Amino acid sequence: MTELLTTLLAVVKLTVLVLGGIVALLAYRAYVRTQIDGLQYFSIGFVIITVGTFLVGFLHHIVGISVTAGMLLESLIICSGFLVMIYALYGY
């Protein structure tokens, strides 16, 4: 059962990486097309959240950091990504 959950988690983390990458790419392409700086920061925020979430899963399963430390790190990364996105949407 543990192997099944680990496999499902890996699949979900990879799916998050792909979907988040697609959203970030679309936001960046919109920035290139419109030259609206907010879209550039919005795509950077999505990259931070996407890569951060994937990285924390990698650190937990491969390097072996604790669940609590992983959750804390993931929450900090997500908060920083959201702050960049809020700056992008509110600052412009």
All heavy atoms as an XYZ file, in Angstrom:
702
protein
N       0.820     -1.204      0.000
C       0.000      0.000      0.000
C       0.858      1.260      0.000
O       0.522      2.227     -0.671
C      -0.930     -0.041      1.226
C      -1.920      1.083      1.252
S      -3.060      0.953     -0.108
C      -4.335      2.016      0.400
N       1.953      1.249      0.744
C       2.825      2.418      0.803
C       3.449      2.705     -0.556
O       3.578      3.864     -0.955
C       3.931      2.211      1.855
O       3.314      1.942      3.106
C       4.809      3.426      1.976
N       3.832      1.646     -1.277
C       4.413      1.845     -2.612
C       3.394      2.453     -3.568
O       3.743      3.301     -4.389
C       4.934      0.520     -3.168
C       6.188      0.023     -2.495
C       6.694     -1.255     -3.123
O       6.419     -1.492     -4.318
O       7.360     -2.007     -2.411
N       2.148      2.028     -3.455
C       1.089      2.577     -4.307
C       0.904      4.066     -4.029
O       0.820      4.873     -4.961
C      -0.222      1.825     -4.084
C      -1.439      2.378     -4.836
C      -1.221      2.292     -6.338
C      -2.694      1.658     -4.413
N       0.863      4.441     -2.751
C       0.706      5.850     -2.408
C       1.901      6.677     -2.856
O       1.738      7.804     -3.336
C       0.494      6.003     -0.895
C      -0.846      5.512     -0.362
C      -0.887      5.619      1.154
C      -1.992      6.255     -0.991
N       3.094      6.133     -2.719
C       4.296      6.831     -3.170
C       4.269      7.028     -4.677
O       4.601      8.106     -5.186
C       5.559      6.065     -2.752
O       5.548      5.898     -1.332
C       6.815      6.784     -3.174
N       3.838      6.018     -5.397
C       3.732      6.121     -6.853
C       2.680      7.159     -7.248
O       2.914      7.981     -8.135
C       3.383      4.753     -7.469
O       4.386      3.813     -7.096
C       3.293      4.832     -8.977
N       1.531      7.120     -6.572
C       0.481      8.109     -6.863
C       0.962      9.521     -6.562
O       0.687     10.452     -7.331
C      -0.778      7.802     -6.059
C      -1.610      6.619     -6.536
C      -2.734      6.323     -5.554
C      -2.168      6.881     -7.918
N       1.682      9.681     -5.454
C       2.217     10.997     -5.119
C       3.193     11.481     -6.180
O       3.161     12.646     -6.586
C       2.892     10.969     -3.745
C       3.475     12.287     -3.266
C       2.390     13.345     -3.142
C       4.194     12.095     -1.943
N       4.041     10.596     -6.665
C       4.996     10.970     -7.710
C       4.264     11.383     -8.985
O       4.634     12.373     -9.634
C       5.950      9.807     -7.992
N       3.222     10.660     -9.337
C       2.441     10.995    -10.534
C       1.767     12.352    -10.368
O       1.774     13.187    -11.284
C       1.402      9.884    -10.840
C       0.396     10.338    -11.886
C       2.100      8.608    -11.275
N       1.197     12.595     -9.187
C       0.531     13.874     -8.941
C       1.542     15.013     -8.964
O       1.279     16.078     -9.536
C      -0.249     13.835     -7.607
C      -0.729     15.219     -7.210
C      -1.420     12.875     -7.716
N       2.720     14.829     -8.344
C       3.748     15.875     -8.345
C       4.206     16.180     -9.768
O       4.403     17.342    -10.134
C       4.944     15.469     -7.490
C       4.675     15.454     -6.010
C       4.600     16.857     -5.464
C       4.468     16.858     -3.961
N       4.366     18.187     -3.402
N       4.387     15.158    -10.590
C       4.766     15.383    -11.992
C       3.655     16.094    -12.753
O       3.917     16.969    -13.587
C       5.117     14.059    -12.667
C       6.471     13.469    -12.288
C       6.622     12.066    -12.868
C       7.598     14.364    -12.786
N       2.404     15.746    -12.452
C       1.271     16.408    -13.095
C       1.228     17.877    -12.712
O       0.999     18.750    -13.559
C      -0.042     15.707    -12.721
O       0.048     14.323    -13.083
C      -1.226     16.340    -13.424
N       1.469     18.173    -11.433
C       1.522     19.567    -10.973
C       2.640     20.309    -11.702
O       2.464     21.460    -12.125
C       1.718     19.633     -9.445
C       2.102     21.027     -8.992
C       0.469     19.161     -8.730
N       3.782     19.668    -11.859
C       4.911     20.291    -12.558
C       4.537     20.628    -14.001
O       4.791     21.737    -14.481
C       6.132     19.373    -12.516
C       7.413     19.916    -13.128
C       7.936     21.103    -12.335
C       8.469     18.818    -13.181
N       3.899     19.699    -14.687
C       3.520     19.919    -16.088
C       2.430     20.993    -16.204
O       2.557     21.938    -16.991
C       3.056     18.601    -16.742
C       2.431     18.850    -18.101
C       4.224     17.635    -16.867
N       1.378     20.872    -15.398
C       0.282     21.840    -15.491
C       0.715     23.241    -15.065
O       0.355     24.231    -15.712
C      -0.912     21.369    -14.654
C      -1.603     20.087    -15.117
C      -2.694     19.693    -14.143
C      -2.148     20.253    -16.524
N       1.478     23.330    -13.989
C       1.991     24.630    -13.558
C       2.918     25.235    -14.597
O       2.913     26.445    -14.832
N       3.715     24.383    -15.241
C       4.591     24.858    -16.312
C       3.805     25.398    -17.494
O       4.169     26.411    -18.090
N       2.708     24.732    -17.807
C       1.861     25.195    -18.910
C       1.244     26.555    -18.589
O       1.253     27.469    -19.422
C       0.764     24.155    -19.242
C       1.403     22.917    -19.875
C      -0.298     24.746    -20.155
C       0.449     21.747    -20.022
N       0.717     26.710    -17.363
C       0.132     27.990    -16.964
C       1.189     29.090    -16.987
O       0.936     30.198    -17.484
C      -0.531     27.889    -15.572
C      -0.954     29.255    -15.073
C      -1.719     26.952    -15.621
N       2.384     28.800    -16.460
C       3.461     29.793    -16.460
C       3.862     30.154    -17.887
O       4.101     31.328    -18.195
C       4.666     29.267    -15.682
N       3.935     29.164    -18.765
C       4.287     29.424    -20.157
C       3.231     30.279    -20.849
O       3.561     31.228    -21.575
C       4.473     28.105    -20.914
C       4.790     28.226    -22.402
C       6.138     28.909    -22.604
C       4.767     26.863    -23.060
N       1.963     29.975    -20.595
C       0.893     30.776    -21.197
C       0.916     32.214    -20.690
O       0.715     33.155    -21.469
C      -0.467     30.130    -20.914
C      -0.732     28.807    -21.624
C      -2.039     28.200    -21.131
C      -0.741     28.979    -23.133
N       1.183     32.383    -19.397
C       1.279     33.742    -18.850
C       2.467     34.481    -19.451
O       2.370     35.668    -19.778
C       1.393     33.689    -17.323
N       3.587     33.790    -19.615
C       4.761     34.435    -20.204
C       4.502     34.794    -21.670
O       4.894     35.866    -22.123
C       5.992     33.540    -20.078
C       7.219     34.185    -20.663
C       7.867     35.219    -19.993
C       7.714     33.788    -21.902
C       8.981     35.838    -20.540
C       8.822     34.403    -22.445
C       9.457     35.413    -21.762
O      10.555     36.033    -22.310
N       3.854     33.896    -22.405
C       3.542     34.191    -23.808
C       2.599     35.389    -23.906
O       2.728     36.211    -24.824
C       2.942     32.965    -24.483
C       3.996     31.875    -24.717
C       3.390     30.592    -25.193
N       2.905     30.732    -26.552
C       2.140     29.831    -27.154
N       1.784     28.733    -26.522
N       1.736     30.018    -28.381
N       1.668     35.492    -22.956
C       0.780     36.660    -22.934
C       1.575     37.925    -22.644
O       1.306     38.986    -23.220
C      -0.319     36.463    -21.887
N       2.587     37.816    -21.761
C       3.452     38.973    -21.485
C       4.208     39.390    -22.746
O       4.274     40.580    -23.069
C       4.439     38.648    -20.364
C       5.626     39.575    -20.356
C       5.494     40.906    -19.963
C       6.875     39.129    -20.772
C       6.573     41.761    -19.979
C       7.962     39.984    -20.782
C       7.806     41.299    -20.392
O       8.882     42.147    -20.422
N       4.767     38.430    -23.457
C       5.522     38.744    -24.673
C       4.612     39.421    -25.696
O       5.015     40.378    -26.356
C       6.160     37.464    -25.262
C       6.714     37.695    -26.656
C       7.256     36.947    -24.328
N       3.388     38.951    -25.782
C       2.452     39.500    -26.762
C       1.967     40.899    -26.374
O       1.823     41.769    -27.227
C       1.273     38.541    -26.921
C       0.391     38.822    -28.094
C      -0.662     37.741    -28.330
N      -1.496     37.482    -27.164
C      -1.459     36.363    -26.424
N      -0.631     35.400    -26.725
N      -2.253     36.210    -25.389
N       1.742     41.136    -25.074
C       1.141     42.396    -24.643
C       2.118     43.375    -23.997
O       1.801     44.552    -23.866
C       0.011     42.137    -23.635
O       0.571     41.535    -22.459
C      -1.065     41.257    -24.234
N       3.275     42.861    -23.549
C       4.277     43.664    -22.829
C       3.729     44.261    -21.532
O       4.182     45.321    -21.086
C       4.850     44.758    -23.731
C       5.656     44.223    -24.895
C       6.862     43.409    -24.449
O       7.647     43.850    -23.631
N       7.003     42.211    -24.990
N       2.772     43.589    -20.903
C       2.254     44.007    -19.598
C       3.125     43.351    -18.532
O       3.157     42.124    -18.418
C       0.775     43.596    -19.426
C      -0.090     44.283    -20.483
C       0.292     43.916    -18.013
C      -1.523     43.782    -20.518
N       3.850     44.179    -17.771
C       4.806     43.647    -16.803
C       4.165     42.727    -15.773
O       4.792     41.778    -15.303
C       5.530     44.781    -16.078
C       6.526     45.499    -16.974
O       7.005     44.872    -17.932
O       6.808     46.674    -16.705
N       2.938     42.985    -15.404
C       2.259     42.147    -14.423
C       2.195     40.694    -14.840
O       2.300     39.790    -14.012
N       2.034     40.447    -16.130
C       1.980     39.067    -16.618
C       3.329     38.363    -16.470
O       3.383     37.163    -16.222
C       1.523     39.037    -18.071
C       0.061     39.383    -18.299
C      -0.229     39.506    -19.783
C      -0.833     38.341    -17.655
N       4.404     39.116    -16.603
C       5.727     38.527    -16.416
C       5.901     38.088    -14.963
O       6.343     36.974    -14.689
C       6.803     39.530    -16.809
C       8.201     38.964    -16.715
C       9.242     39.990    -17.123
O       9.003     41.183    -17.109
N      10.406     39.511    -17.488
N       5.536     38.946    -14.028
C       5.635     38.586    -12.616
C       4.667     37.464    -12.248
O       4.966     36.612    -11.415
C       5.401     39.805    -11.728
C       6.534     40.789    -11.788
C       6.382     42.013    -12.422
C       7.760     40.486    -11.213
C       7.416     42.917    -12.484
C       8.811     41.383    -11.272
C       8.641     42.592    -11.908
O       9.680     43.483    -11.968
N       3.506     37.466    -12.870
C       2.531     36.403    -12.632
C       3.114     35.053    -13.047
O       2.992     34.070    -12.318
C       1.251     36.699    -13.412
C       0.096     35.824    -13.050
C      -0.628     36.055    -11.898
C      -0.270     34.768    -13.859
C      -1.705     35.248    -11.558
C      -1.336     33.947    -13.533
C      -2.061     34.186    -12.382
N       3.772     35.006    -14.192
C       4.376     33.749    -14.639
C       5.530     33.340    -13.723
O       5.707     32.152    -13.436
C       4.840     33.850    -16.092
O       5.897     34.768    -16.234
N       6.291     34.301    -13.223
C       7.376     33.992    -12.282
C       6.799     33.408    -10.997
O       7.342     32.435    -10.451
C       8.219     35.255    -11.998
C       9.015     35.644    -13.232
C       9.146     35.035    -10.802
C       9.671     37.004    -13.145
N       5.690     33.952    -10.512
C       5.035     33.409     -9.323
C       4.600     31.971     -9.520
O       4.772     31.124     -8.643
N       4.057     31.671    -10.693
C       3.650     30.296    -10.986
C       4.856     29.360    -11.059
O       4.788     28.220    -10.611
C       2.858     30.222    -12.293
C       1.405     29.979    -12.061
C       0.503     31.010    -12.169
C       0.937     28.736    -11.717
C      -0.841     30.809    -11.949
C      -0.401     28.513    -11.480
C      -1.297     29.558    -11.594
N       5.943     29.833    -11.612
C       7.156     29.004    -11.668
C       7.657     28.709    -10.254
O       8.030     27.569     -9.945
C       8.255     29.684    -12.523
C       9.593     28.992    -12.343
C       7.853     29.699    -13.980
N       7.657     29.713     -9.392
C       8.104     29.515     -8.005
C       7.242     28.453     -7.322
O       7.759     27.514     -6.696
C       8.062     30.841     -7.220
C       9.144     31.789     -7.731
C       8.236     30.591     -5.716
C       9.034     33.204     -7.191
N       5.938     28.569     -7.433
C       5.037     27.617     -6.793
C       5.207     26.221     -7.383
O       5.311     25.229     -6.656
C       3.574     28.091     -6.913
C       3.364     29.347     -6.067
C       2.602     26.989     -6.499
C       2.037     30.020     -6.286
N       5.258     26.130     -8.694
C       5.337     24.839     -9.361
C       6.644     24.119     -9.062
O       6.646     22.956     -8.642
C       5.173     25.024    -10.884
O       3.922     25.660    -11.137
C       5.236     23.707    -11.608
N       7.744     24.792     -9.263
C       9.053     24.169     -9.029
C       9.249     23.893     -7.537
O       9.775     22.849     -7.154
C      10.193     25.038     -9.601
C      11.550     24.495     -9.209
C      10.072     25.111    -11.121
N       8.791     24.818     -6.704
C       8.922     24.621     -5.258
C       8.179     23.401     -4.767
O       8.692     22.617     -3.970
N       6.952     23.218     -5.231
C       6.165     22.056     -4.837
C       6.831     20.766     -5.288
O       6.921     19.796     -4.536
C       4.744     22.157     -5.427
O       4.140     23.351     -4.960
C       3.901     20.974     -5.039
N       7.323     20.743     -6.505
C       8.010     19.553     -7.019
C       9.299     19.300     -6.244
O       9.602     18.168     -5.870
C       8.304     19.731     -8.509
C       8.966     18.539     -9.127
C       8.222     17.422     -9.460
C      10.324     18.528     -9.365
C       8.827     16.310    -10.025
C      10.940     17.431     -9.929
C      10.187     16.317    -10.264
N      10.048     20.361     -5.969
C      11.322     20.231     -5.269
C      11.143     19.685     -3.858
O      11.922     18.842     -3.402
C      12.032     21.582     -5.231
C      13.385     21.628     -4.542
C      14.388     20.768     -5.293
C      13.879     23.050     -4.435
N      10.124     20.134     -3.154
C       9.883     19.652     -1.792
C       9.544     18.164     -1.805
O      10.027     17.412     -0.954
C       8.776     20.478     -1.101
C       8.326     19.834      0.186
C       9.271     21.880     -0.848
N       8.751     17.731     -2.758
C       8.473     16.295     -2.877
C       9.740     15.508     -3.142
O       9.959     14.430     -2.575
N      10.591     16.033     -3.983
C      11.875     15.390     -4.281
C      12.744     15.329     -3.021
O      13.317     14.287     -2.698
C      12.602     16.170     -5.388
C      13.982     15.677     -5.667
C      14.190     14.566     -6.450
C      15.085     16.336     -5.147
C      15.473     14.099     -6.715
C      16.366     15.897     -5.399
C      16.561     14.768     -6.187
N      12.827     16.439     -2.308
C      13.653     16.468     -1.093
C      13.144     15.490     -0.036
O      13.932     14.852      0.658
C      13.700     17.886     -0.512
C      14.490     18.913     -1.298
C      14.319     20.300     -0.679
C      15.957     18.542     -1.360
N      11.841     15.356      0.059
C      11.286     14.448      1.059
C      11.558     12.992      0.698
O      11.992     12.210      1.542
C       9.787     14.682      1.225
C       9.131     13.697      2.140
N       9.373     13.670      3.495
C       8.259     12.696      1.891
C       8.681     12.686      4.033
N       7.990     12.090      3.082
N      11.309     12.617     -0.534
C      11.411     11.209     -0.911
C      12.819     10.770     -1.272
O      13.175      9.613     -1.062
C      10.451     10.898     -2.067
C       9.029     10.896     -1.625
N       8.489      9.906     -0.856
C       8.035     11.803     -1.810
C       7.235     10.172     -0.591
N       6.937     11.334     -1.169
N      13.632     11.646     -1.807
C      14.975     11.262     -2.217
C      16.003     11.597     -1.146
O      16.819     10.751     -0.762
C      15.360     11.940     -3.557
C      14.330     11.628     -4.648
C      16.759     11.530     -3.995
C      14.148     10.154     -4.953
N      15.975     12.812     -0.637
C      16.962     13.250      0.351
C      16.565     12.796      1.749
O      17.422     12.475      2.561
C      17.153     14.783      0.281
C      18.115     15.273      1.334
C      17.616     15.191     -1.109
N      15.267     12.782      2.039
C      14.796     12.262      3.307
C      14.488     13.304      4.370
O      14.535     12.979      5.560
N      14.151     14.530      3.973
C      13.765     15.512      4.996
C      12.429     15.087      5.603
O      11.652     14.377      4.973
C      13.694     16.956      4.442
C      12.596     17.107      3.393
C      15.032     17.399      3.904
C      12.348     18.538      2.984
N      12.179     15.513      6.813
C      10.968     15.087      7.514
C       9.719     15.685      6.865
O       9.785     16.668      6.127
C      11.039     15.509      8.979
O      10.910     16.912      9.093
N       8.597     15.070      7.189
C       7.324     15.541      6.641
C       7.036     16.966      7.115
O       6.624     17.824      6.335
C       6.174     14.590      7.049
C       4.826     15.155      6.648
C       6.376     13.224      6.428
N       7.279     17.223      8.397
C       7.008     18.553      8.939
C       7.896     19.608      8.289
O       7.419     20.682      7.901
C       7.215     18.557     10.465
O       6.402     17.535     11.036
C       6.849     19.896     11.069
N       9.182     19.309      8.154
C      10.095     20.255      7.499
C       9.698     20.453      6.038
O       9.744     21.575      5.519
C      11.538     19.768      7.598
N       9.280     19.400      5.367
C       8.845     19.502      3.981
C       7.597     20.349      3.834
O       7.500     21.180      2.932
N       6.643     20.158      4.754
C       5.417     20.948      4.705
C       5.715     22.416      4.982
O       5.133     23.301      4.337
C       4.404     20.408      5.701
C       3.812     19.074      5.288
S       2.730     18.331      6.530
C       1.447     19.538      6.641
N       6.606     22.679      5.925
C       6.979     24.065      6.218
C       7.653     24.708      5.010
O       7.298     25.825      4.609
C       7.902     24.122      7.430
C       8.450     25.503      7.788
C       7.315     26.455      8.150
C       9.451     25.400      8.925
N       8.600     24.001      4.417
C       9.305     24.534      3.247
C       8.346     24.763      2.085
O       8.383     25.805      1.427
C      10.434     23.585      2.835
C      11.275     24.002      1.649
C      11.970     25.334      1.920
C      12.294     22.923      1.331
N       7.458     23.805      1.856
C       6.494     23.947      0.769
C       5.575     25.140      1.013
O       5.288     25.921      0.091
C       5.672     22.668      0.633
C       4.713     22.698     -0.535
C       4.027     21.367     -0.745
O       3.762     20.652      0.243
O       3.744     21.039     -1.901
N       5.129     25.331      2.237
C       4.261     26.460      2.559
C       4.981     27.795      2.362
O       4.398     28.752      1.848
C       3.763     26.354      4.001
O       2.948     25.209      4.146
N       6.253     27.859      2.747
C       7.030     29.085      2.551
C       7.212     29.394      1.061
O       7.111     30.548      0.636
C       8.391     28.969      3.236
C       8.368     28.993      4.768
C       9.743     28.643      5.318
C       7.915     30.347      5.270
N       7.469     28.359      0.283
C       7.642     28.546     -1.163
C       6.332     28.999     -1.800
O       6.312     29.925     -2.625
C       8.175     27.256     -1.817
C       9.613     27.006     -1.379
C       8.068     27.323     -3.332
C      10.156     25.647     -1.749
N       5.236     28.368     -1.418
C       3.934     28.750     -1.972
C       3.593     30.182     -1.585
O       3.108     30.965     -2.408
C       2.846     27.754     -1.537
C       3.067     26.418     -2.256
C       1.449     28.293     -1.814
C       2.176     25.296     -1.769
N       3.860     30.553     -0.332
C       3.606     31.935      0.104
C       4.413     32.928     -0.722
O       3.895     33.970     -1.135
C       3.951     32.102      1.580
S       2.714     31.415      2.687
N       5.675     32.627     -0.970
C       6.494     33.547     -1.762
C       5.980     33.637     -3.201
O       5.951     34.726     -3.785
C       7.967     33.147     -1.721
O       8.168     31.896     -2.342
N       5.550     32.521     -3.775
C       4.975     32.555     -5.119
C       3.706     33.368     -5.180
O       3.488     34.161     -6.103
N       2.855     33.198     -4.162
C       1.622     33.989     -4.116
C       1.920     35.472     -3.923
O       1.222     36.321     -4.490
C       0.693     33.496     -3.019
C      -0.096     32.267     -3.398
C      -0.379     31.293     -2.459
C      -0.569     32.079     -4.685
C      -1.098     30.166     -2.793
C      -1.291     30.956     -5.037
C      -1.567     29.998     -4.084
N       2.934     35.802     -3.139
C       3.298     37.211     -2.969
C       3.717     37.833     -4.296
O       3.348     38.965     -4.606
C       4.414     37.355     -1.940
C       3.997     37.230     -0.479
C       5.225     37.214      0.430
C       3.059     38.353     -0.097
N       4.484     37.092     -5.085
C       4.890     37.595     -6.404
C       3.659     37.768     -7.290
O       3.528     38.764     -8.000
C       5.922     36.651     -7.059
C       6.197     37.043     -8.502
C       7.215     36.628     -6.261
N       2.734     36.814     -7.226
C       1.533     36.910     -8.047
C       0.640     38.068     -7.597
O       0.040     38.759     -8.430
C       0.774     35.585     -8.015
C       1.519     34.463     -8.713
S       0.789     32.853     -8.447
C      -0.654     32.986     -9.462
N       0.539     38.290     -6.285
C      -0.246     39.419     -5.773
C       0.389     40.736     -6.232
O      -0.313     41.649     -6.669
C      -0.351     39.366     -4.236
C      -1.279     38.224     -3.831
C      -0.846     40.695     -3.671
C      -1.246     37.904     -2.355
N       1.716     40.813     -6.178
C       2.405     42.006     -6.676
C       2.086     42.214     -8.154
O       1.844     43.334     -8.596
C       3.903     41.865     -6.465
C       4.690     43.004     -7.059
C       4.727     44.253     -6.456
C       5.400     42.824     -8.250
C       5.435     45.297     -7.015
C       6.115     43.866     -8.804
C       6.132     45.092     -8.194
O       6.830     46.127     -8.760
N       2.076     41.111     -8.902
C       1.804     41.213    -10.337
C       0.394     41.730    -10.600
O       0.187     42.555    -11.477
C       1.979     39.845    -10.999
N      -0.560     41.227     -9.854
C      -1.950     41.590    -10.121
C      -2.359     42.906     -9.454
O      -3.151     43.660    -10.010
C      -2.868     40.465     -9.633
C      -2.705     39.136    -10.386
C      -3.546     38.062     -9.728
C      -3.075     39.291    -11.847
N      -1.832     43.171     -8.287
C      -2.238     44.367     -7.550
C      -1.332     45.564     -7.862
O      -1.782     46.696     -7.877
C      -2.222     44.094     -6.044
C      -2.774     45.240     -5.231
C      -4.126     45.546     -5.264
C      -1.937     45.992     -4.442
C      -4.632     46.589     -4.511
C      -2.422     47.050     -3.686
C      -3.767     47.340     -3.719
O      -4.259     48.372     -2.977
N      -0.053     45.268     -8.138
C       0.895     46.343     -8.358
C       0.760     47.024     -9.698
O       1.280     48.103     -9.909
N       0.043     46.399    -10.615
C      -0.073     46.982    -11.952
C      -1.503     47.270    -12.293
O      -2.415     46.705    -12.260
C       0.545     46.049    -12.997
C       2.036     45.999    -12.872
C       2.665     44.997    -12.149
C       2.806     46.990    -13.426
C       4.033     44.970    -12.021
C       4.182     46.977    -13.307
C       4.794     45.948    -12.591
O       6.141     45.935    -12.481
